[in-house]
Amino acid sequence: MDSYVSAHPLALSRIGIAFIGGIFLFFGIIQIVGSLRTITFSFKIPVTLNRLLDYMYGEHCFLKSLLLMFIIWLPQILVRYPGALTVDTKVSLRQYLGVDAATTQHPILYTVFAGKLIDFGRSIGHPAFGHYILVLLQTILMLLVLAYTLHSMKKFQINRWIYGITLVFFAIAPIFIATATSSVIDGPYSSFFLLLITELVYYLFMHEVYRRSWIHYLLTGIAVFGLFLRQNGIYIIAAITVTAVIMELYFILKEKQNFIYSIVFLAVLIFPAIGCNSLVNHLHEQYNAQEYGTRAMLSMPVQQTARCLLEHGDEIDQNTLNSIQKVLTWNLDEYKEAYDPLSFDTVKQEFNLDASSDDIRDFLKAWLHLFAKYPETCINATLNQTYFLFSPETINQTYYYPYGVTMRAGKYDMSEFNPSHSKLGGIISILKQIYHSFGFFPVLGLFVNQGFTDLLLLAISLYALIEKRGRILFLCVPLLLTLAIVFVGPMVLYQARYTYPIMYCLPLLYGIFFSQKGN
């Protein structure tokens, strides 16, 4: 641990070298993107593969894609019975049962929905049945959204070979099936995110089709509602709405848009968000949930402050220490034991949830003082925790499995959560190896590589900015905001699931960007 947290006289120089190397890597990806755009329109598909793509890309594309993915997923759905109960969901269920005090740390909508289903499972024989129903519903949702996206790619006239690679990616990449069959919010949240991006593509690139079909308005409203499954969903909706207002005003002034249709589209974004936010607030009041949002929002200042206390604790004046300890209650010796340079999780345990707004303000002043005094320490603290976001050489994926987590709480007894483990343990172990090896697959492995996908998103955004392609930039806004939220958030190590919305949406964004030739 000391090798990570000790200050080094060449710290800033090393950061500078890494930054320059990152720039060259980023520009290398930009060159690849430019080359791929040329290849997109000149790539020759072999005859046999071309016939297969003709069949899949032809009539009933939605049903064919759905059936193929279902056939590939079905054995995994059965083997992974009754789904993986994750630690976060375990914590949420304990709060739902009243065993632990309710907080706003985990999405209340998902907590209540999962709790009701597991209550139902218990009423028909075992809580595991309810958990399996939960993951089956998540799986159905994801299959429908992925098939709809593939169907839409045909409507958008995206090149067939991009469609084919996307179909294979959706069908075999574990970030889809493994997430769908785990009680983790990122699966349904990312599905709704992809659905919203798909509808935005319709609105931006097939405007007449969108505004003449009530189905598109309905799906947009459902997607907006679904984004409230995560705490930061409200920020994504706010950013999309603000961007949409600016774009609609531009179109109205240029007489390219009817005022009434603009109002209807904005209403579809705003009213579901208002309704869902009211429901979330009502549930928080009903369960008397304690506010945890401040702790998450302050994760970067907290991590940097903890690093400064660890490395320079003896140099910090008492007034600054007093301001810090109103929010972080540990003493200096305890930081040495608890601090983890790669994770905010350990430091947050002593965050004072009862800190007043004045306490938070004094803490932020103390943090800014420390940042000005020890900039290299603070920068190192953030880079240690977030470099996975931009490091293609790092496989930062974690998948959950239907064993290893048991739960006894109140009327729940999940000590025998998966009775089939003894018979299927070997198959699950093989599946585990396949999941973890997927990141090393040629081409497809890059699409589950957090560093590569994040840099690819930045490269496409830069191209769109330079070429003044406003509609592509509109699509990039929620993805870039997702990346920014993760960067300043509490956890990156082994938590690539926080950037799953980017990974889920990139094939569609890639296809739209490269297939709009001459746009």
Secondary structure, DSSP 8 states (H G I E B T S, - for coil): -HHHHS--TTHHHHHHHHHHHHHHHHHHHHHHHHHHHHHHTT----HHHHHHHHHHHSTTHHHHHHHHHHHHHHHHHHHTTT-B--HHHHHHHHHHHTSS--BSSS-HHHHHHHHHHHHHHHHTT-HHHHHHHHHHHHHHHHHHHHHHHHHHHHHTT--HHHHHHHHHHHHH-HHHHHHHTBS-THHHHHHHHHHHHHHHHHHHHSHHHHHT-HHHHHHHHHHHHHGGGSTTHHHHHHHHHHHHHHHHHHHHHTT-S-HHHHHHHHHHHHHHHHHHHHHHHHHHHHTT-B--HHHHHTHHHHHHHHHHHHHHGGGS-HHHHHHHHTTB---HHHHHHH--TT-STTGGGGB-TT--HHHHHHHHHHHHHHHHH-HHHHHHHHHHHHGGGG-TT--------SSS---EETTEE-TTS-TTHHHHHHHHHHHHHHHHHGGGSTTGGGGG-HHHHHHHHHHHHHHHHHTT-HHHHHHHHHHHHHHHHHHHSS--TT-GGGGHHHHHHHHHHHHHHHHSTT-
